[in-house]
Amino acid sequence: MTVMATRPGNTGEPTDPVGGVTGPLPPEADDFCRTDLPARPPGRLDGTRCSVQALARADSGIATASPVSRWLLIEQPGPWGRQALLQSRFDAAVAPLLAERADREGVRVLLVRRPGDRLADSGRRWAYADSRPGREGLWWSVRSADDELVTAPWDGSVGERAHGDTYLVCTHGGHDACCALRGRPLARALPTPGPADVWECSHLGGDRFAANLLVLPHGFYYGQVPGDGGLVVSAHARGQVALPWLRGRAGVAAPAQAAQHHAREELGLLGVDDLPPLGVTRLDSPDVGAERWEVTLAGPAGAAVVVVVESRPSPETVHLTCQATRPGRVRTWHHLSLSTRPPAPAVG
């Protein structure tokens, strides 16, 4: 069996430190930044939308989770421009300083708001989240002023630790209409244990996979989440991943994400902590443009699972977002082999 997946290729548009895209903004961006206007409606979900086309092509989001594994969540209702932190009601003098620190420390900044609560007053909450294995956690605090975040510790040493999972649904219509059109209904309907567990958030990446969902603190990315998302929520309530919609775990290298996905499918290991990567080795590939990797994962009872995967650029170019000015390529992931190695014999 071959597992095929896609991840965004190089579209030539540099990513900014807070997860947006730099470069010229669309004409409506000014309206998103004004605080005296409601956000511009995103339009309709028709055949021109990137998520509709991605579903028609059967694009898979496997191995497209973010390489970042730490987050700063900032409660900020109201409209968000394409670059959410810099184009919102957040203090404009503080935003560049915060973005610079986040870029320097490898922390992803996400604006969050309650589902449907776009123009309500903020509780001025913020959270630090860490999804690195063995350090998983999310801690909520309250700020009295935005500039406090520039010097606040981002290490879990302050704030109240959240219990259970926190669900972030990308609804960032200022970045891509599909995120709002698919994300907002999901955020309102997601059947989590309590309303405090669900937030709308700014750009997660992979617009064509909308509706996109990030589950913290473990950092699992989901795409093309169907219905009310109940299957994802119920899987995480059991301590498992929902494999059909899993894009990968944040902070894990793309080849390891692809290898994990195949091994989970092949071996039926769905626990959130199953199959952590032990090593990734690049191999020679006979095909021009292809990249081949051997990934070693920690299997059950001390065994090692070795998966060889290969990625190739797609022959065709496609528009990866609704606002893309030029098409880009995706990379398709293929598994070549899976084997297991028994545990090393005990010494002594």
Sequence and secondary structure as in RCSB ss.txt:
>XXXX:A:sequence
MTVMATRPGNTGEPTDPVGGVTGPLPPEADDFCRTDLPARPPGRLDGTRCSVQALARADSGIATASPVSRWLLIE
QPGPWGRQALLQSRFDAAVAPLLAERADREGVRVLLVRRPGDRLADSGRRWAYADSRPGREGLWWSVRSADDELV
TAPWDGSVGERAHGDTYLVCTHGGHDACCALRGRPLARALPTPGPADVWECSHLGGDRFAANLLVLPHGFYYGQV
PGDGGLVVSAHARGQVALPWLRGRAGVAAPAQAAQHHAREELGLLGVDDLPPLGVTRLDSPDVGAERWEVTLAGP
AGAAVVVVVESRPSPETVHLTCQATRPGRVRTWHHLSLSTRPPAPAVG
>XXXX:A:secstr
    EEEE   S  B TTSSB S   TTHHHHH TTS         TTSHHHHHHHHT   TT S S  EEEEEE
  S   SSTTTSSSS TTTHHHHHHHHHHHT EEEEEE TT TTS    EEEEEE STT  EEEEEE SSTTHHH
HS  SSSSSEE  S EEEEE  TTT HHHHHHHHHHHHH   SSGGGEEEES  S GGG S EEEETTTEEE S 
 TTSHHHHHHHHTTB  GGGEEEETTS HHHHHHHHHHHHHHT  BTTSS EEEEEEE  SSTT EEEEEEEE G
GG EEEEEEEEEE SS B  STT SS B EEEEEEEEEEEE       
